[in-house]
Amino acid sequence: MMKLQDFPEDIQVNILKRLPPPSLLCLMSTCKSMFSLVTSPTLMVSSSTTRNTGYYLYSSCTHDGKQTFFLVNKSKKITKINSSNVTVDSNHYLIGSSHGVVCFANIFHHQDLNLVLWNPSINKSLSIPTPLIASSIQRSHTLGFGFDYSCTDFKVVRIVINPTEDVRIYADVYAVHSGTWKKVTGLLSRPISKIIEQGVFIDGVIHWMLKISATDYTILTYNLAHEIFHEIDIPGDIVGENMGLVLSKVERSGKEKLAIYHNDYICKIWVMMEYGVQSSWELLCEIDCGEEYGKVLNVQNDKEIMVSTSSGRLFFFNPENNQIYDVVRQDEVMDYVGPYIKTLVLPTV
Protein backbone atom coordinates (compact mmCIF):
# COMPACT_ATOMS: atom_id res chain seq x y z
CA MET A 1 0.00 0.00 0.00
CA MET A 2 1.35 3.42 -0.97
CA LYS A 3 1.94 6.03 1.69
CA LEU A 4 1.10 9.69 1.27
CA GLN A 5 4.81 10.52 1.04
CA ASP A 6 5.14 8.21 -2.00
CA PHE A 7 3.06 10.57 -4.14
CA PRO A 8 4.50 13.65 -5.87
CA GLU A 9 4.29 16.80 -3.73
CA ASP A 10 1.60 18.44 -5.88
CA ILE A 11 -0.65 15.40 -5.39
CA GLN A 12 0.06 15.42 -1.64
CA VAL A 13 -0.97 19.08 -1.51
CA ASN A 14 -4.12 18.33 -3.52
CA ILE A 15 -5.07 15.61 -1.01
CA LEU A 16 -4.23 17.53 2.16
CA LYS A 17 -5.95 20.77 1.16
CA ARG A 18 -9.30 18.94 1.37
CA LEU A 19 -8.81 18.25 5.07
CA PRO A 20 -10.19 20.64 7.72
CA PRO A 21 -7.64 22.66 9.75
CA PRO A 22 -8.01 20.51 12.94
CA SER A 23 -6.96 17.41 10.99
CA LEU A 24 -4.03 19.25 9.44
CA LEU A 25 -2.94 20.43 12.89
CA CYS A 26 -2.80 16.80 14.02
CA LEU A 27 -0.72 15.82 10.98
CA MET A 28 1.80 18.56 11.74
CA SER A 29 2.99 16.69 14.83
CA THR A 30 3.53 13.30 13.15
CA CYS A 31 6.97 13.92 11.59
CA LYS A 32 9.27 16.65 10.28
CA SER A 33 8.44 16.03 6.62
CA MET A 34 4.70 16.31 7.30
CA PHE A 35 5.21 19.46 9.37
CA SER A 36 7.17 20.99 6.50
CA LEU A 37 4.48 20.06 3.98
CA VAL A 38 1.50 21.20 6.06
CA THR A 39 3.11 24.55 6.89
CA SER A 40 4.31 25.25 3.34
CA PRO A 41 2.82 28.41 1.79
CA THR A 42 1.57 26.41 -1.20
CA LEU A 43 -0.64 24.14 0.92
CA MET A 44 -1.73 26.81 3.36
CA VAL A 45 -2.87 29.17 0.65
CA SER A 46 -4.56 26.54 -1.52
CA SER A 47 -6.32 25.21 1.58
CA SER A 48 -7.52 28.65 2.68
CA THR A 49 -9.15 29.34 -0.67
CA THR A 50 -11.55 26.44 -0.09
CA ARG A 51 -12.35 27.15 3.58
CA ASN A 52 -14.60 30.22 3.35
CA THR A 53 -17.05 29.58 6.16
CA GLY A 54 -19.81 32.01 5.25
CA TYR A 55 -18.90 34.02 8.36
CA TYR A 56 -17.62 37.60 8.38
CA LEU A 57 -15.24 39.09 10.94
CA TYR A 58 -15.91 42.44 12.64
CA SER A 59 -14.13 44.39 15.36
CA SER A 60 -15.22 46.78 18.09
CA CYS A 61 -13.19 48.91 20.48
CA THR A 62 -14.40 48.98 24.09
CA HIS A 63 -14.31 52.03 26.38
CA ASP A 64 -11.13 50.77 28.06
CA GLY A 65 -9.26 50.70 24.73
CA LYS A 66 -9.41 46.95 24.04
CA GLN A 67 -10.38 45.53 20.67
CA THR A 68 -12.87 42.67 20.60
CA PHE A 69 -13.85 40.60 17.57
CA PHE A 70 -17.13 39.11 16.39
CA LEU A 71 -18.36 36.73 13.73
CA VAL A 72 -21.57 37.39 11.79
CA ASN A 73 -23.09 34.53 9.80
CA LYS A 74 -25.72 34.32 7.06
CA SER A 75 -28.51 34.21 9.63
CA LYS A 76 -27.17 37.51 11.05
CA LYS A 77 -26.16 35.96 14.37
CA ILE A 78 -23.28 37.77 16.12
CA THR A 79 -20.77 35.69 18.13
CA LYS A 80 -17.72 36.92 20.02
CA ILE A 81 -14.50 34.99 19.31
CA ASN A 82 -11.29 34.38 21.22
CA SER A 83 -8.60 36.96 20.44
CA SER A 84 -6.36 36.44 23.47
CA ASN A 85 -3.22 35.96 21.37
CA VAL A 86 -3.41 39.17 19.34
CA THR A 87 -2.02 42.29 21.03
CA VAL A 88 -3.99 45.11 19.41
CA ASP A 89 -5.73 48.01 21.12
CA SER A 90 -7.43 51.28 20.22
CA ASN A 91 -4.16 52.54 18.68
CA HIS A 92 -4.12 49.73 16.11
CA TYR A 93 -6.08 50.10 12.88
CA LEU A 94 -7.00 47.51 10.30
CA ILE A 95 -4.66 47.51 7.28
CA GLY A 96 -6.27 44.62 5.41
CA SER A 97 -6.94 40.89 5.29
CA SER A 98 -6.08 38.12 2.83
CA HIS A 99 -6.31 34.32 2.86
CA GLY A 100 -7.47 34.26 6.47
CA VAL A 101 -4.70 36.52 7.82
CA VAL A 102 -5.48 40.01 9.18
CA CYS A 103 -2.98 42.89 9.38
CA PHE A 104 -3.13 45.71 11.98
CA ALA A 105 -0.83 48.69 12.64
CA ASN A 106 -0.55 51.58 15.08
CA ILE A 107 -0.51 53.96 12.12
CA PHE A 108 -0.25 57.20 14.11
CA HIS A 109 3.05 56.17 15.78
CA HIS A 110 5.35 57.56 13.10
CA GLN A 111 8.60 56.80 14.91
CA ASP A 112 7.57 53.46 16.43
CA LEU A 113 5.33 51.73 13.90
CA ASN A 114 4.19 48.26 14.96
CA LEU A 115 2.64 45.76 12.53
CA VAL A 116 0.63 42.77 13.77
CA LEU A 117 -0.47 39.80 11.64
CA TRP A 118 -3.19 37.56 13.07
CA ASN A 119 -4.88 34.34 11.97
CA PRO A 120 -8.20 34.38 13.89
CA SER A 121 -9.16 30.81 12.98
CA ILE A 122 -6.20 29.41 14.99
CA ASN A 123 -5.67 32.54 17.14
CA LYS A 124 -1.98 32.93 16.29
CA SER A 125 -0.27 36.28 15.73
CA LEU A 126 3.07 37.81 14.79
CA SER A 127 4.54 41.27 15.44
CA ILE A 128 6.72 42.71 12.68
CA PRO A 129 9.51 45.23 13.39
CA THR A 130 9.51 48.14 10.96
CA PRO A 131 12.55 50.24 10.00
CA LEU A 132 12.44 54.04 9.97
CA ILE A 133 12.37 55.12 6.34
CA ALA A 134 11.82 58.44 4.59
CA SER A 135 8.37 58.77 6.21
CA SER A 136 7.93 61.66 8.61
CA ILE A 137 5.11 63.58 10.23
CA GLN A 138 5.25 66.16 7.43
CA ARG A 139 4.65 63.57 4.73
CA SER A 140 1.49 61.63 3.90
CA HIS A 141 1.95 57.91 4.34
CA THR A 142 -0.21 54.81 4.56
CA LEU A 143 -0.08 51.02 4.40
CA GLY A 144 -1.51 48.12 2.46
CA PHE A 145 -1.57 44.34 2.94
CA GLY A 146 -2.01 41.56 0.42
CA PHE A 147 -0.76 38.30 -1.05
CA ASP A 148 1.78 37.94 -3.84
CA TYR A 149 0.71 34.88 -5.87
CA SER A 150 3.95 34.87 -7.87
CA CYS A 151 6.01 33.89 -4.80
CA THR A 152 3.23 32.65 -2.44
CA ASP A 153 4.04 35.23 0.23
CA PHE A 154 2.18 37.86 2.20
CA LYS A 155 3.41 41.42 1.78
CA VAL A 156 2.98 44.69 3.64
CA VAL A 157 3.45 47.89 1.61
CA ARG A 158 4.12 51.29 3.18
CA ILE A 159 3.94 54.23 0.76
CA VAL A 160 5.13 57.77 1.45
CA ILE A 161 4.19 60.82 -0.63
CA ASN A 162 5.06 64.52 -0.25
CA PRO A 163 1.68 66.29 -0.50
CA THR A 164 1.56 69.24 -2.95
CA GLU A 165 5.36 69.13 -3.43
CA ASP A 166 6.29 66.54 -6.04
CA VAL A 167 5.06 63.38 -7.74
CA ARG A 168 7.53 60.88 -6.32
CA ILE A 169 6.31 57.78 -4.47
CA TYR A 170 8.54 56.12 -1.88
CA ALA A 171 7.58 52.64 -0.74
CA ASP A 172 8.87 49.90 1.54
CA VAL A 173 7.65 46.38 0.80
CA TYR A 174 7.91 43.72 3.50
CA ALA A 175 7.84 40.03 2.49
CA VAL A 176 6.57 38.08 5.49
CA HIS A 177 8.11 34.62 4.97
CA SER A 178 11.53 35.92 4.00
CA GLY A 179 11.38 38.63 6.68
CA THR A 180 12.94 41.27 4.42
CA TRP A 181 12.18 44.87 3.47
CA LYS A 182 12.65 46.20 -0.06
CA LYS A 183 12.57 49.80 -1.28
CA VAL A 184 10.47 50.65 -4.34
CA THR A 185 9.85 54.02 -6.03
CA GLY A 186 7.32 55.35 -8.50
CA LEU A 187 5.77 58.50 -9.97
CA LEU A 188 2.31 60.04 -9.76
CA SER A 189 0.68 61.78 -12.70
CA ARG A 190 0.28 64.93 -10.55
CA PRO A 191 0.82 66.10 -6.96
CA ILE A 192 -1.75 65.09 -4.32
CA SER A 193 -3.07 66.71 -1.15
CA LYS A 194 -3.64 63.56 0.96
CA ILE A 195 -4.06 59.78 1.04
CA ILE A 196 -7.51 58.51 2.06
CA GLU A 197 -7.26 55.62 4.57
CA GLN A 198 -5.57 52.23 4.05
CA GLY A 199 -5.11 50.07 0.96
CA VAL A 200 -7.66 47.68 -0.55
CA PHE A 201 -6.32 44.37 -1.87
CA ILE A 202 -7.88 42.68 -4.91
CA ASP A 203 -6.33 39.94 -7.04
CA GLY A 204 -2.65 40.68 -6.42
CA VAL A 205 -3.00 44.47 -6.43
CA ILE A 206 -3.26 46.98 -3.54
CA HIS A 207 -5.34 50.12 -4.13
CA TRP A 208 -5.32 53.51 -2.32
CA MET A 209 -7.61 56.50 -2.84
CA LEU A 210 -5.70 59.79 -3.27
CA LYS A 211 -7.18 63.28 -3.02
CA ILE A 212 -5.83 65.72 -5.59
CA SER A 213 -8.25 68.57 -4.85
CA ALA A 214 -11.82 69.07 -3.66
CA THR A 215 -13.13 67.90 -7.04
CA ASP A 216 -10.39 65.55 -8.17
CA TYR A 217 -9.58 62.09 -6.79
CA THR A 218 -7.63 59.15 -8.18
CA ILE A 219 -6.87 55.54 -7.20
CA LEU A 220 -3.21 54.54 -6.87
CA THR A 221 -2.47 50.85 -7.45
CA TYR A 222 0.57 48.70 -6.70
CA ASN A 223 1.01 45.30 -8.33
CA LEU A 224 2.78 43.05 -5.80
CA ALA A 225 4.22 40.66 -8.38
CA HIS A 226 5.37 43.21 -10.97
CA GLU A 227 6.27 45.93 -8.41
CA ILE A 228 4.64 48.62 -10.55
CA PHE A 229 2.51 51.65 -9.59
CA HIS A 230 -0.45 52.72 -11.71
CA GLU A 231 -3.47 55.02 -11.45
CA ILE A 232 -7.22 54.58 -12.04
CA ASP A 233 -9.33 57.71 -12.54
CA ILE A 234 -12.56 58.21 -10.58
CA PRO A 235 -15.57 59.64 -12.48
CA GLY A 236 -16.72 63.15 -11.66
CA ASP A 237 -20.24 62.09 -10.63
CA ILE A 238 -18.72 60.06 -7.76
CA VAL A 239 -16.14 62.69 -6.81
CA GLY A 240 -18.93 65.30 -6.71
CA GLU A 241 -20.01 63.67 -3.45
CA ASN A 242 -16.50 63.75 -1.97
CA MET A 243 -17.54 63.96 1.69
CA GLY A 244 -17.26 60.53 3.28
CA LEU A 245 -15.75 58.69 0.31
CA VAL A 246 -14.14 55.35 1.25
CA LEU A 247 -12.42 52.92 -1.10
CA SER A 248 -13.46 49.30 -0.52
CA LYS A 249 -14.43 46.11 -2.34
CA VAL A 250 -17.55 44.00 -2.78
CA GLU A 251 -18.20 40.50 -4.01
CA ARG A 252 -20.37 40.25 -7.09
CA SER A 253 -21.16 36.84 -8.60
CA GLY A 254 -18.25 35.24 -6.76
CA LYS A 255 -15.63 37.86 -7.78
CA GLU A 256 -14.19 40.74 -5.77
CA LYS A 257 -14.70 44.13 -7.37
CA LEU A 258 -13.45 47.59 -6.49
CA ALA A 259 -16.05 49.76 -4.75
CA ILE A 260 -16.46 53.26 -3.33
CA TYR A 261 -18.69 53.86 -0.33
CA HIS A 262 -20.18 57.32 0.13
CA ASN A 263 -20.97 57.47 3.85
CA ASP A 264 -23.54 60.08 4.84
CA TYR A 265 -27.17 60.35 5.97
CA ILE A 266 -27.91 58.66 2.66
CA CYS A 267 -25.17 56.11 1.94
CA LYS A 268 -24.30 55.15 -1.62
CA ILE A 269 -22.26 52.26 -2.98
CA TRP A 270 -20.49 52.51 -6.34
CA VAL A 271 -18.98 49.39 -7.97
CA MET A 272 -16.43 49.14 -10.80
CA MET A 273 -17.98 46.31 -12.81
CA GLU A 274 -15.04 45.97 -15.24
CA TYR A 275 -11.66 46.44 -13.60
CA GLY A 276 -9.72 49.47 -14.80
CA VAL A 277 -12.55 50.78 -17.01
CA GLN A 278 -13.70 54.19 -15.78
CA SER A 279 -17.06 54.02 -17.59
CA SER A 280 -17.96 50.75 -15.84
CA TRP A 281 -18.66 52.34 -12.42
CA GLU A 282 -22.28 51.65 -11.43
CA LEU A 283 -24.39 52.84 -8.52
CA LEU A 284 -25.31 49.66 -6.64
CA CYS A 285 -27.76 51.22 -4.19
CA GLU A 286 -28.68 54.07 -1.87
CA ILE A 287 -29.38 53.53 1.84
CA ASP A 288 -31.43 56.08 3.77
CA CYS A 289 -30.20 56.26 7.38
CA GLY A 290 -32.73 58.91 8.41
CA GLU A 291 -31.37 61.54 10.77
CA GLU A 292 -28.27 59.50 11.63
CA TYR A 293 -24.89 59.48 9.88
CA GLY A 294 -24.39 56.09 8.24
CA LYS A 295 -21.30 54.03 7.56
CA VAL A 296 -21.27 51.07 5.15
CA LEU A 297 -19.36 48.18 6.75
CA ASN A 298 -19.66 45.32 4.29
CA VAL A 299 -21.67 43.74 1.49
CA GLN A 300 -22.35 40.15 2.62
CA ASN A 301 -23.44 37.22 0.49
CA ASP A 302 -23.51 39.32 -2.68
CA LYS A 303 -26.52 41.37 -1.58
CA GLU A 304 -26.97 42.01 2.16
CA ILE A 305 -25.30 45.26 3.20
CA MET A 306 -24.26 45.81 6.82
CA VAL A 307 -24.48 49.43 7.99
CA SER A 308 -23.70 51.16 11.30
CA THR A 309 -24.89 54.61 12.34
CA SER A 310 -23.62 57.38 14.59
CA SER A 311 -25.98 56.26 17.39
CA GLY A 312 -24.59 52.70 17.44
CA ARG A 313 -27.44 51.21 15.43
CA LEU A 314 -26.46 48.18 13.35
CA PHE A 315 -28.61 46.87 10.52
CA PHE A 316 -28.67 44.92 7.27
CA PHE A 317 -30.07 46.44 4.09
CA ASN A 318 -31.27 44.34 1.16
CA PRO A 319 -31.09 46.39 -2.08
CA GLU A 320 -33.36 43.93 -3.92
CA ASN A 321 -36.41 44.77 -1.81
CA ASN A 322 -35.18 47.78 0.24
CA GLN A 323 -35.83 45.86 3.45
CA ILE A 324 -33.97 46.79 6.66
CA TYR A 325 -33.21 44.25 9.39
CA ASP A 326 -31.96 45.66 12.70
CA VAL A 327 -29.32 43.46 14.33
CA VAL A 328 -28.35 45.07 17.61
CA ARG A 329 -27.77 48.38 19.32
CA GLN A 330 -24.50 48.77 21.19
CA ASP A 331 -22.29 51.46 22.69
CA GLU A 332 -19.23 50.62 20.62
CA VAL A 333 -19.14 51.13 16.86
CA MET A 334 -18.31 48.00 14.84
CA ASP A 335 -15.90 47.93 11.91
CA TYR A 336 -15.59 45.31 9.18
CA VAL A 337 -12.37 43.25 9.19
CA GLY A 338 -12.82 40.66 6.43
CA PRO A 339 -14.24 37.24 5.56
CA TYR A 340 -13.60 34.59 8.21
CA ILE A 341 -11.60 31.82 6.57
CA LYS A 342 -10.50 28.67 8.38
CA THR A 343 -6.90 28.12 7.40
CA LEU A 344 -3.55 27.08 8.84
CA VAL A 345 -1.80 30.07 7.32
CA LEU A 346 0.59 31.00 10.08
CA PRO A 347 2.64 34.20 9.74
CA THR A 348 6.29 33.40 10.50
CA VAL A 349 9.59 35.11 9.94
C-alpha positions as CSV (number, residue, x, y, z in Angstrom):
1,M,0.0,0.0,0.0
2,M,1.4,3.4,-1.0
3,K,1.9,6.0,1.7
4,L,1.1,9.7,1.3
5,Q,4.8,10.5,1.0
6,D,5.1,8.2,-2.0
7,F,3.1,10.6,-4.1
8,P,4.5,13.7,-5.9
9,E,4.3,16.8,-3.7
10,D,1.6,18.4,-5.9
11,I,-0.7,15.4,-5.4
12,Q,0.1,15.4,-1.6
13,V,-1.0,19.1,-1.5
14,N,-4.1,18.3,-3.5
15,I,-5.1,15.6,-1.0
16,L,-4.2,17.5,2.2
17,K,-6.0,20.8,1.2
18,R,-9.3,18.9,1.4
19,L,-8.8,18.2,5.1
20,P,-10.2,20.6,7.7
21,P,-7.6,22.7,9.8
22,P,-8.0,20.5,12.9
23,S,-7.0,17.4,11.0
24,L,-4.0,19.2,9.4
25,L,-2.9,20.4,12.9
26,C,-2.8,16.8,14.0
27,L,-0.7,15.8,11.0
28,M,1.8,18.6,11.7
29,S,3.0,16.7,14.8
30,T,3.5,13.3,13.2
31,C,7.0,13.9,11.6
32,K,9.3,16.6,10.3
33,S,8.4,16.0,6.6
34,M,4.7,16.3,7.3
35,F,5.2,19.5,9.4
36,S,7.2,21.0,6.5
37,L,4.5,20.1,4.0
38,V,1.5,21.2,6.1
39,T,3.1,24.6,6.9
40,S,4.3,25.2,3.3
41,P,2.8,28.4,1.8
42,T,1.6,26.4,-1.2
43,L,-0.6,24.1,0.9
44,M,-1.7,26.8,3.4
45,V,-2.9,29.2,0.6
46,S,-4.6,26.5,-1.5
47,S,-6.3,25.2,1.6
48,S,-7.5,28.6,2.7
49,T,-9.2,29.3,-0.7
50,T,-11.5,26.4,-0.1
51,R,-12.4,27.1,3.6
52,N,-14.6,30.2,3.3
53,T,-17.1,29.6,6.2
54,G,-19.8,32.0,5.3
55,Y,-18.9,34.0,8.4
56,Y,-17.6,37.6,8.4
57,L,-15.2,39.1,10.9
58,Y,-15.9,42.4,12.6
59,S,-14.1,44.4,15.4
60,S,-15.2,46.8,18.1
61,C,-13.2,48.9,20.5
62,T,-14.4,49.0,24.1
63,H,-14.3,52.0,26.4
64,D,-11.1,50.8,28.1
65,G,-9.3,50.7,24.7
66,K,-9.4,46.9,24.0
67,Q,-10.4,45.5,20.7
68,T,-12.9,42.7,20.6
69,F,-13.8,40.6,17.6
70,F,-17.1,39.1,16.4
71,L,-18.4,36.7,13.7
72,V,-21.6,37.4,11.8
73,N,-23.1,34.5,9.8
74,K,-25.7,34.3,7.1
75,S,-28.5,34.2,9.6
76,K,-27.2,37.5,11.1
77,K,-26.2,36.0,14.4
78,I,-23.3,37.8,16.1
79,T,-20.8,35.7,18.1
80,K,-17.7,36.9,20.0
81,I,-14.5,35.0,19.3
82,N,-11.3,34.4,21.2
83,S,-8.6,37.0,20.4
84,S,-6.4,36.4,23.5
85,N,-3.2,36.0,21.4
86,V,-3.4,39.2,19.3
87,T,-2.0,42.3,21.0
88,V,-4.0,45.1,19.4
89,D,-5.7,48.0,21.1
90,S,-7.4,51.3,20.2
91,N,-4.2,52.5,18.7
92,H,-4.1,49.7,16.1
93,Y,-6.1,50.1,12.9
94,L,-7.0,47.5,10.3
95,I,-4.7,47.5,7.3
96,G,-6.3,44.6,5.4
97,S,-6.9,40.9,5.3
98,S,-6.1,38.1,2.8
99,H,-6.3,34.3,2.9
100,G,-7.5,34.3,6.5
101,V,-4.7,36.5,7.8
102,V,-5.5,40.0,9.2
103,C,-3.0,42.9,9.4
104,F,-3.1,45.7,12.0
105,A,-0.8,48.7,12.6
106,N,-0.5,51.6,15.1
107,I,-0.5,54.0,12.1
108,F,-0.2,57.2,14.1
109,H,3.1,56.2,15.8
110,H,5.4,57.6,13.1
111,Q,8.6,56.8,14.9
112,D,7.6,53.5,16.4
113,L,5.3,51.7,13.9
114,N,4.2,48.3,15.0
115,L,2.6,45.8,12.5
116,V,0.6,42.8,13.8
117,L,-0.5,39.8,11.6
118,W,-3.2,37.6,13.1
119,N,-4.9,34.3,12.0
120,P,-8.2,34.4,13.9
121,S,-9.2,30.8,13.0
122,I,-6.2,29.4,15.0
123,N,-5.7,32.5,17.1
124,K,-2.0,32.9,16.3
125,S,-0.3,36.3,15.7
126,L,3.1,37.8,14.8
127,S,4.5,41.3,15.4
128,I,6.7,42.7,12.7
129,P,9.5,45.2,13.4
130,T,9.5,48.1,11.0
131,P,12.5,50.2,10.0
132,L,12.4,54.0,10.0
133,I,12.4,55.1,6.3
134,A,11.8,58.4,4.6
135,S,8.4,58.8,6.2
136,S,7.9,61.7,8.6
137,I,5.1,63.6,10.2
138,Q,5.3,66.2,7.4
139,R,4.7,63.6,4.7
140,S,1.5,61.6,3.9
141,H,2.0,57.9,4.3
142,T,-0.2,54.8,4.6
143,L,-0.1,51.0,4.4
144,G,-1.5,48.1,2.5
145,F,-1.6,44.3,2.9
146,G,-2.0,41.6,0.4
147,F,-0.8,38.3,-1.1
148,D,1.8,37.9,-3.8
149,Y,0.7,34.9,-5.9
150,S,4.0,34.9,-7.9
151,C,6.0,33.9,-4.8
152,T,3.2,32.6,-2.4
153,D,4.0,35.2,0.2
154,F,2.2,37.9,2.2
155,K,3.4,41.4,1.8
156,V,3.0,44.7,3.6
157,V,3.5,47.9,1.6
158,R,4.1,51.3,3.2
159,I,3.9,54.2,0.8
160,V,5.1,57.8,1.4
161,I,4.2,60.8,-0.6
162,N,5.1,64.5,-0.3
163,P,1.7,66.3,-0.5
164,T,1.6,69.2,-3.0
165,E,5.4,69.1,-3.4
166,D,6.3,66.5,-6.0
167,V,5.1,63.4,-7.7
168,R,7.5,60.9,-6.3
169,I,6.3,57.8,-4.5
170,Y,8.5,56.1,-1.9
171,A,7.6,52.6,-0.7
172,D,8.9,49.9,1.5
173,V,7.7,46.4,0.8
174,Y,7.9,43.7,3.5
175,A,7.8,40.0,2.5
176,V,6.6,38.1,5.5
177,H,8.1,34.6,5.0
178,S,11.5,35.9,4.0
179,G,11.4,38.6,6.7
180,T,12.9,41.3,4.4
181,W,12.2,44.9,3.5
182,K,12.7,46.2,-0.1
183,K,12.6,49.8,-1.3
184,V,10.5,50.7,-4.3
185,T,9.9,54.0,-6.0
186,G,7.3,55.3,-8.5
187,L,5.8,58.5,-10.0
188,L,2.3,60.0,-9.8
189,S,0.7,61.8,-12.7
190,R,0.3,64.9,-10.6
191,P,0.8,66.1,-7.0
192,I,-1.7,65.1,-4.3
193,S,-3.1,66.7,-1.2
194,K,-3.6,63.6,1.0
195,I,-4.1,59.8,1.0
196,I,-7.5,58.5,2.1
197,E,-7.3,55.6,4.6
198,Q,-5.6,52.2,4.0
199,G,-5.1,50.1,1.0
200,V,-7.7,47.7,-0.5
201,F,-6.3,44.4,-1.9
202,I,-7.9,42.7,-4.9
203,D,-6.3,39.9,-7.0
204,G,-2.7,40.7,-6.4
205,V,-3.0,44.5,-6.4
206,I,-3.3,47.0,-3.5
207,H,-5.3,50.1,-4.1
208,W,-5.3,53.5,-2.3
209,M,-7.6,56.5,-2.8
210,L,-5.7,59.8,-3.3
211,K,-7.2,63.3,-3.0
212,I,-5.8,65.7,-5.6
213,S,-8.2,68.6,-4.8
214,A,-11.8,69.1,-3.7
215,T,-13.1,67.9,-7.0
216,D,-10.4,65.5,-8.2
217,Y,-9.6,62.1,-6.8
218,T,-7.6,59.1,-8.2
219,I,-6.9,55.5,-7.2
220,L,-3.2,54.5,-6.9
221,T,-2.5,50.8,-7.4
222,Y,0.6,48.7,-6.7
223,N,1.0,45.3,-8.3
224,L,2.8,43.1,-5.8
225,A,4.2,40.7,-8.4
226,H,5.4,43.2,-11.0
227,E,6.3,45.9,-8.4
228,I,4.6,48.6,-10.6
229,F,2.5,51.6,-9.6
230,H,-0.4,52.7,-11.7
231,E,-3.5,55.0,-11.4
232,I,-7.2,54.6,-12.0
233,D,-9.3,57.7,-12.5
234,I,-12.6,58.2,-10.6
235,P,-15.6,59.6,-12.5
236,G,-16.7,63.2,-11.7
237,D,-20.2,62.1,-10.6
238,I,-18.7,60.1,-7.8
239,V,-16.1,62.7,-6.8
240,G,-18.9,65.3,-6.7
241,E,-20.0,63.7,-3.5
242,N,-16.5,63.7,-2.0
243,M,-17.5,64.0,1.7
244,G,-17.3,60.5,3.3
245,L,-15.7,58.7,0.3
246,V,-14.1,55.3,1.3
247,L,-12.4,52.9,-1.1
248,S,-13.5,49.3,-0.5
249,K,-14.4,46.1,-2.3
250,V,-17.5,44.0,-2.8
251,E,-18.2,40.5,-4.0
252,R,-20.4,40.3,-7.1
253,S,-21.2,36.8,-8.6
254,G,-18.2,35.2,-6.8
255,K,-15.6,37.9,-7.8
256,E,-14.2,40.7,-5.8
257,K,-14.7,44.1,-7.4
258,L,-13.4,47.6,-6.5
259,A,-16.0,49.8,-4.8
260,I,-16.5,53.3,-3.3
261,Y,-18.7,53.9,-0.3
262,H,-20.2,57.3,0.1
263,N,-21.0,57.5,3.8
264,D,-23.5,60.1,4.8
265,Y,-27.2,60.3,6.0
266,I,-27.9,58.7,2.7
267,C,-25.2,56.1,1.9
268,K,-24.3,55.1,-1.6
269,I,-22.3,52.3,-3.0
270,W,-20.5,52.5,-6.3
271,V,-19.0,49.4,-8.0
272,M,-16.4,49.1,-10.8
273,M,-18.0,46.3,-12.8
274,E,-15.0,46.0,-15.2
275,Y,-11.7,46.4,-13.6
276,G,-9.7,49.5,-14.8
277,V,-12.6,50.8,-17.0
278,Q,-13.7,54.2,-15.8
279,S,-17.1,54.0,-17.6
280,S,-18.0,50.8,-15.8
281,W,-18.7,52.3,-12.4
282,E,-22.3,51.6,-11.4
283,L,-24.4,52.8,-8.5
284,L,-25.3,49.7,-6.6
285,C,-27.8,51.2,-4.2
286,E,-28.7,54.1,-1.9
287,I,-29.4,53.5,1.8
288,D,-31.4,56.1,3.8
289,C,-30.2,56.3,7.4
290,G,-32.7,58.9,8.4
291,E,-31.4,61.5,10.8
292,E,-28.3,59.5,11.6
293,Y,-24.9,59.5,9.9
294,G,-24.4,56.1,8.2
295,K,-21.3,54.0,7.6
296,V,-21.3,51.1,5.1
297,L,-19.4,48.2,6.8
298,N,-19.7,45.3,4.3
299,V,-21.7,43.7,1.5
300,Q,-22.4,40.1,2.6
301,N,-23.4,37.2,0.5
302,D,-23.5,39.3,-2.7
303,K,-26.5,41.4,-1.6
304,E,-27.0,42.0,2.2
305,I,-25.3,45.3,3.2
306,M,-24.3,45.8,6.8
307,V,-24.5,49.4,8.0
308,S,-23.7,51.2,11.3
309,T,-24.9,54.6,12.3
310,S,-23.6,57.4,14.6
311,S,-26.0,56.3,17.4
312,G,-24.6,52.7,17.4
313,R,-27.4,51.2,15.4
314,L,-26.5,48.2,13.4
315,F,-28.6,46.9,10.5
316,F,-28.7,44.9,7.3
317,F,-30.1,46.4,4.1
318,N,-31.3,44.3,1.2
319,P,-31.1,46.4,-2.1
320,E,-33.4,43.9,-3.9
321,N,-36.4,44.8,-1.8
322,N,-35.2,47.8,0.2
323,Q,-35.8,45.9,3.5
324,I,-34.0,46.8,6.7
325,Y,-33.2,44.3,9.4
326,D,-32.0,45.7,12.7
327,V,-29.3,43.5,14.3
328,V,-28.4,45.1,17.6
329,R,-27.8,48.4,19.3
330,Q,-24.5,48.8,21.2
331,D,-22.3,51.5,22.7
332,E,-19.2,50.6,20.6
333,V,-19.1,51.1,16.9
334,M,-18.3,48.0,14.8
335,D,-15.9,47.9,11.9
336,Y,-15.6,45.3,9.2
337,V,-12.4,43.3,9.2
338,G,-12.8,40.7,6.4
339,P,-14.2,37.2,5.6
340,Y,-13.6,34.6,8.2
341,I,-11.6,31.8,6.6
342,K,-10.5,28.7,8.4
343,T,-6.9,28.1,7.4
344,L,-3.5,27.1,8.8
345,V,-1.8,30.1,7.3
346,L,0.6,31.0,10.1
347,P,2.6,34.2,9.7
348,T,6.3,33.4,10.5
349,V,9.6,35.1,9.9
